[in-house]
Amino acid sequence: MLAVLLCIIVCVFSTGGLHRNGRSLERPDVVTWSVESPDTVIGRVGKPVVLFCTFTHPHHAYRGNISVSWREEKTGKWFLNYTNYPSGNGFASWIQESAGERFQLVGSPRRNDVSIIIRSLRPCDDHTQYTCLVELQVHRNQTAHNFSQTLLMVTGGFKATSVIGKRGGSSRLPCSFSPLDKKVASITILWTKGNPWKGTTVFNQTRSSSVSTPYTITVNEGGRYELVGNPEQGDASIGVTDLRMNDSGDYFCCVWVRNSTWETVIQDETGLQVIVPATILELSLVTDDDRETLVCRAEGEPPAIITWIGPENSALPANGSEMRFTRDPERHQVVGELFRPRTGGSYHCVAENGHGRDTREIDLSATDNSYSNFIIGMLCLIPLIKFLLLLITGIILFIKIKEN
């Protein structure tokens, strides 16, 4: 959960460190716990953003109530109030006040996390100060509260880039940012796949100027990711090898720059589509209950479109009674069936998508239906011909006997 939350924080906003100490109401001179949140959160219009707020507590086995309130300083309204309390063998949250679905909880209070997410930023959210207030039950009749503030800044719309890669090949996911002039203590490059608050971390590398090791990699999903850009030049691009179909999706790049007194996070977004050129895997003739069917199986992503070319080298019109096309999305395959080919000759199956075209041919001249039907008809007429010959012979003999 903490790793996922870290991913959320880094991918959605840029922060400067700030914390305030919580003090007991009875002993305000004694520091008992703290609340931490970033000085500034930067989001983009129409995109989600997380307002991060965590707290510490001296008692690791704390099971008392945790009351959380969020306020928008521009209007002075508390837009989210809830209490997390013991319930049975676990805990439950009672929401006393909520401003709607746009504000949602993403943190876990029992893990000292009371962060929220704003699902879609608006231009009017720019330069809004938010206060996170946490109240803990120190003793049965004693509570302590603390707060921290975050300034939300909203920038213009975000234009995502798109990358196309071929299955089994490699691809480069771009991520660029403005190089920083100041000397930094460390730079963390974090890539996640999926929604920024629910995504999976695929790559996480930290470069530090204060240790002997130039960089450390804490996450490299499947060993298929590599930093190919130069962060000192504002490039945090990564390369992905051995592309798979489930690699398709949205990727979020976060560059977290730290110094002793400030922190900045830059976000970029890239969409990756893994494609498969249309390829025919099988073309065969299947006979079932005296019915012949041509079967063409093709692979492709996007799904291949199958066309049948008849012996006269012309495309056969799609007919529901003569053709059937079936898709298998999980295997990225399409099966085209042509029922009862009417004439002998060469039939072509053509599979095509936006990235490739494949053709295969099958010859039915040796199994021409008209010839087969003629042979079958002649075999069926043999008994009738024999009967007619016997009948005619009997009539002739009967006439001759009668004349004599």
Summary of the structure (lengths in Angstrom):
residues: 404
radius of gyration: 36.3
end to end distance: 114.8
largest distance: 147.6
contacts: 1209
relative contact order: 0.11
helix: 16%
strand: 51%
